[in-house]
Amino acid sequence: MNRIDKALPTGLLLLCPLPAMAADGVTDGASTAWILTSTALVLMMTLPGLALFYGGLVRAKNVLSILMQCFAIACLASILWVVAGYGLSFGDGGTANPLIGAGKWFLSGITAASLAGGIPESVYLMFQMTFAIITPALVIGGFAERIRFVSVLGFALLWSLLVYFPVCHWVWGGGWLAERNVMDFAGGIVVHTTAGVAALVAALVLGRRRGFPATAMPPHNLTATVTGAGLLWVGWFGFNGGSALSADGSAGMAILATHIAASAGAFTWMTIEWLRFGKPSVLGTVTGLIAGLGTITPAAGHVGPAGALAIGVLAGLVCFSATQYLKRVLKIDDSLDVFPVHGVGGIVGSILTAIFASPVLGGAGYAQGMDLAGQLQIQVIALVATIIWCALATFLILRLLDATFGLRVSPDEETEGLDVVEHEERGYIF
């Protein structure tokens, strides 16, 4: 279960128990190798996974802008993590400061000999860095094809400082939600709920793309999208399996649960489209895949195979319905469906975690003193607090950027495409 290990530097939160050798300050070679591998897998999810997935979904005139945004955010988030992010997320906090961490500025005090439990602290902080990279990168799907590049960078900077780092500390860094035994194995709350809510707020603040919803805006390159989805699927094994922070049965079960839920989510979405529209689409199938992956993320290390299957099926059903409702009924232009897939998936998965973690349903059980009702309560409290804080902070950040740099490109620039307008390049030259 989630706990603070006394062998760790103050405030570092482990998602499951480390091997006994961690208490003696001895490096666990197998776990170190696994987290090194997982770090590479999670970075691959953003570059090139998410970049290709999102890049294929937009129109050809905007493909380079998406790739550029993903790359630039990866660089900016990495630098920010070194300067302050790691300290704000995992520095000293706990009961002394349950809202935000402190210390470890510029990774001060961290050497090759520093340990985080049974693995080098350099490995641990690099693994966590990849989560800080992909979360703001997910948000760009909510305002794709119409935002100025300078505002993307400003948003990633301010949003990481005001939303991602604090919520990360609340849940994983020994903050107030960690103290209440919230269950979020790999980021249903920290990553997917925050990114989804931010994308929804951004879509509302920036407004619709020109021509939406009357003008069809189909993906320009589904081959790239499917390639990106495949990279995300494989990378997610590091995302969820690596969050065990050890090479053991917990990591194995997390990977098994991840694969089952991903398969169920994709197959469920495909089946719904087949029955409703007469033909299953490639786009729908890979979207269902991402829905299954996002929804199992908070539960991966807490549920068994049967629970993972149920979560995957529900992810396909609920996220499909949310996507249809947002675009067809509310007509909100969340360009790449970040909120209905990641946001709704993260919220639903965080609630289902409390249910399917029950030993009666094959789960790993609850922290001492917790039961199903109590766990449901803290999951809901965590979600409500995160949604409110994220929505408010995102709104204020966007308003500030609009007043300083301006958020949207002009109508003529939007028509021409961001590749040429913002970067003076083209994705394709025929």
MOUR-V982380 format. One line per field, one symbol per residue. ss: DSSP state (@ for helix, = for strand, . for the rest). Layout:
# MOUR-V982380
ss->???
This chain:
# MOUR-V982380
ss->..==........==.....@@@@@....@@@@@@@@@@@@@@@@@@@@@@@@@@@@@..@@@@@@@@@@@@@@@@@@@@@@@@@@@@@@@..............@@@.......==..==@@@@@@@@@@@@@@@@@@@@@@....=.@@@@@@@@@@@@@@@@@@@@@@@@...@@@@........@@@@@@@@@@@@@@@@@@@...............@@@@@@@@@@@@@@@@@@@@@@@....@@@@@@@@@@@@@@@@@@@@@@@@@@@@@....@@@@@@@@@@@@@@@........@@@@@@@@@@@@@@@@@@@@@@@@@........@@@@@@@@@@@@@@@@@@@..@@@..........@@@@@@@@@@@@@@@@@@@@@@@@@@@@@@@@@...=..@@@@@@.@@@@@@.......
